[in-house]
Amino acid sequence: MSLAAASKHIKALENAGLIHREVRGRTHMCRLAAAPLADAHDWLSFYERFWTDRLDALERLLREDDARKKAAPTPKRTVAKRGVKS
């Protein structure tokens, strides 16, 4: 990663409030701001549980539907015969 790209990423993290930067001469000291990350983690954890529960329910429904389709007798298809032209 180039220095310019790293600098852009650090600036984006700083603008988002995820890090605090202190400049000492040519040295930039970055400290992690844990509170916003903890908030993001809590939010993501809620939606992880939400979607996991929903997807598990969908999987159950699809498996039940497959089981019903396998258990139901399949109707026999009849093929219509076509007349032969002379």
N, C-alpha and C positions, 0 to 999 in steps of 0.2 A: 504494500500500500504506500502510496506517495505521501510525502509530508503534507502537501496541500489537501489530499483526501482525508488524512487523519485529522487535520486542523478543522475541516468542515464537520466531521463527525463529532469532534469535541465541542464545537460551537453549537451544534444541534442539541447535544445532550445538555449543555449549559442552558440554552434557551428553554428547554423543556423542564428545567429545574431538577434534573437528575444528578448533576454534578456541580460543584462549586470550584471555580478556578481562581488561583492566586498567582500573579505574575511577580517573580523575583528576578529582575534583570532579564536574562534570556531564558530563564527557566520558568516553566508553567507548572505549578503544583495543582493537581486535580484531586478533589475529595468527593467521594460518593455521597449522595444525599439519599439515605436509605428510606426515609418516610414515604416519598412518592412511589418508590419501587414496591414498598409494602402495600400501599393502596392499590397499585396495579395488580399485584399478586392476588389480593383479596378479590378484586373484580373478576380477574381471570378464573380464579378457583370457583366462584359462583357459577359462571357460565360453563365451566368444564363439567360441573355436576349437572347443571341444567341439560346440556346437550348429551351427556352420557346417559342420563335417565331417558331422554326422548329417543335416542338411537337404540337403546336396549328395548324399549317398548315397540319401536318399529320392527326390530329384528324378530321379537316374539310374534307380532302380528303376521309378518311375512312367513315365518315358519309354520304357524297355524294354518295360514291360507294354503301353503304348499301341501301340508298334511291332508287338508280337506280335499284338495284337488286329486291327490293320489288315492284317497279312499273312495271317492265318488266314481261310479262306473262310467266309462266313456261310451258315448253313443256310437253305434256302428254307422259308418258312412256308406251310403249307397251311391254307386256310380251309374249315371244314366247312360244307356247304350245309344249310340248314334246310328242312325240308319245309313245304309250303304247305297250310294248312287250308282246306277248302271250306265 
